[in-house]
Amino acid sequence: MTDTTPARLLKLLSLLQTPREWPGGELAERLDVTPRTIRRDIDRLRELGYPVEASRGSAGGYRLVAGAALPPLVLDDEEAVAIAVGLRAGAGHAIEGVEEASVRALAKLEQVLPARLRHRVSSLQNATVPLTRGDGSTIDPRTLTTLAAAATGQERLRFAYRSGEGTETKRQVEPYRLVSTGRRWYLVAYDLLREDWRTFRVDRVSEPFATGARFTPRPLPGEDGGGAEDAARYFARSMAGRQPELRLDVRFAAPAEFVAARLPPTLGVPEAAGPEGVSGPEPVSGPEGENPGGENTGSACRLRSSCTDSLEWVALRLALVDCEFTVQGPPELVEHLGRLGARLTRAASAPR
C-alpha cells in the first residue's frame, strides 16, 4: 500500500495523539507500510495543519505537539473547551457510565489544546464546585490522563500510593488498563518491585510520572487475548478475592422494570414475582406521581444475585429504590439494615 488513504491517515493521527514519540519504523510496522510512506503521510498531516514534530538520529521519531491554533478536528474553540471541561468533570468524579474511552479522549484533546484554551479549561474547572459523595474518592483528571496515556503508549510509571490503612509507598509499574466501576477508577498494572500484578485505586494515586521507558505488555494471568475485556475480567477476579461475596435475595413491592431502572447493573437484574413475601404497606406513589406498582399494586419482583460490594453500599442502593422491600439474605445484610433502620428512626424522633 503506497497511496495515502484517509483511513490510514486517521489511524496514524490516532497513534500520534498518544503523548509519546513514535519511531518511524514502529509506525511503519503498526500501519503495515514502508518508512517512506510514513514520511509522506506525516507531510500530508502537516499540510492539513497538524503540528507533527520530528527528531533526527537513530532514536528519533515523530510526535504531535500543541500548536498556535487548534488543528482541524472539526471543533471550534468553544466546542473544544466545552468537551474538555465536560470530560474532566466526568472523569474526575467517577460519574457512573463514564468509560475509559472518555479518559483517552481527554488525554488526546489536552495534548493538542493551545495554551490559551488550556488556560480557559483550567479556569472553568477551578471555578466549578461539583456535588460529590463526600467519601474522599474524587480524582484529579490530570492523574487519569497521565495513567491513560502511559498505558496506551506502553510507558512505565512511577507514583506514590496510599493503602486503605494509610500506608504510603512508592511504586514503579507497567500500566495495562484503567477500569471504571461507575463509582471508582482502578489501574491494572504489573508492579516491577513486587514482581506481580496489582490493582490500584486511582483516587489513592499521587504524583504520577511517566518515566519514558517503554515496555512490551505482559499477558494477564489467566487471559490469552489481551485488551480491555481481559482487564475487566482480571479486575473482577481480583476484587472478588479481596471482598467477601454477598448472595442477595431481596423482594420488592414493585415491578421488575421499576426496580431495575433504580439499581446499578452490578447488583444483578430483578425478575418478576408474585406479591407474597413482601412485608410492609402497599406501594405508594413515587416521585412525580409515579406509582411503583402500576395499576396492579400487588405486583412484585425478586432479586437473586451475588456481588462483592460493601454492606453499606448495598443497603444504600436498596433504600434508594423508593419502594417497600424485604431482604431474605444474606443474614449480615439483614442485621446491617436493622441497625441502620434503628439509627434513622432515632434520628427522626429526636427532640427538636
Buried (B, 14 or more C-beta within 10 A) or exposed (E): EEEBEEEBBEBBBEBBBBBBBBBBEBBBEEBEBEEEBBBBBBEBBEEEEBBBEEEEEEEEBBBBEBBEEBBEBEBEBEEBBBBBBEBBBBBBBBBEEBBBEBBBBBBBBBBBBBEEBBEBBBEBBEEEEEEEEEEEBBBBBBBBBBBBBBBBBBBBBBBBBBEEEEEEEEBBBBBBBBBBBBBBBBBBBBBBEEEEBBBBBBBBBEEBEBEEEEBEBEEBEEBEEBEBEBBBEBBBEBBEEEEEEBEBBBBBBBBBEBBBEBBBEBBBEBEEBEBEEBEEEEBEEBEEEEBBBEEEBEBBBBBBBEBBBEBEBBBEBBEEBBBBBBBBEBEEBEEBBEEBEEEEEEEEEEEE
